[in-house]
Structure formats: structure tokens, C-alpha cells
Amino acid sequence: MKKEIITTLNAPAPIGPYNQAIKVGNTLYISGQIPIIAKTMELFSGTIKEETELVMLHLNAVLEAAGMSFEHVVKTTIFLSDMENFGKVNDVYGTCFDNDTAPVRETVAVKTLPKNVRIEISMIAVK
């Protein structure tokens, strides 16, 4: 098994002992992304929709760094600190996928997330 580390300056640098993404064969595993401004590594605080848009931009940047796009995503996991935000997050998330070919997904409410953010999303993509 050969692991290829995928990194981009257009998404936040890891804040721990992990990588933005790992590609094994045709499969890309993307670490959870949170609303951090990539260039400054500062937390972004906006509406939940704005925070979700930023997270999706980061995920797209990692996908592009691996030569992929949202079309290649087969699975996502969304972590929310408050399930009341589900509808607003889903509105933004849904703009990135075609309903007929959207990936499988779970959305999980958690007590806290890194840096006390409200949202984190991870993905698996296959080309």
C-alpha cells in the first residue's frame, strides 16, 4: 500500500498529528475540515451557513489538490454541535452535489468539536 499525502495552502494546515488528506490508489480520505481561515489559521465566526460555505471551500480545495471534485465524493460525515443547524447546513451542502448522484452521508450531533466550532465535515472520494 502506497500512501500519497495531499496538501494545499487553500485549506487550513493540520492542527495536530494528521494530514489534510491521504490518497491510496484511487481513493482519497480527507480529514475533517472546520471553519478556519486558511491563510491566517484564525477561527472564522459567521452564520452557520457562512461557516459551512468555508468548510466546503476547504474540502473543494483538497479535492482539487488531488485532481478530484465533488463529483468524486462517495461518503461524507458531518459533525454538528447543535442539530438545530442541520437545515441551514444542508442547504449549503446541497449546492455542492447533484441529488441523483450525491454521496452517502451521516450527520452526527456531538457535544464539542475542535476549537469549539459548530461544524466539521470529512469526506472520502474515489476517482
RAGI-V959296 format. One line per field, one symbol per residue. phi: phi as a letter, one per 30 degrees, with the letter a starting at -180 (. if undefined). psi: psi as a letter, one per 30 degrees, with the letter a starting at -180 (. if undefined). Layout:
phi: ???
psi: ???
This chain:
phi: .cccdcbbddbedecadacdabcbicccccdecbdcdedcicdcbbddddddedddddddddeddcibbedddcabbccbdbdddeddddededdcbdedbeddabbbdbdbbehhdcbbbcbbbbc
psi: kkkkkklkfglklkgaillelkkjbgkkjklkklikjeefgkkkjaleeeeeeeeeeeeeeeeefggllfffkfklkkkkfjfffeeeeeeeeffflkefgklllkkkklellkghlfkkkllklk.
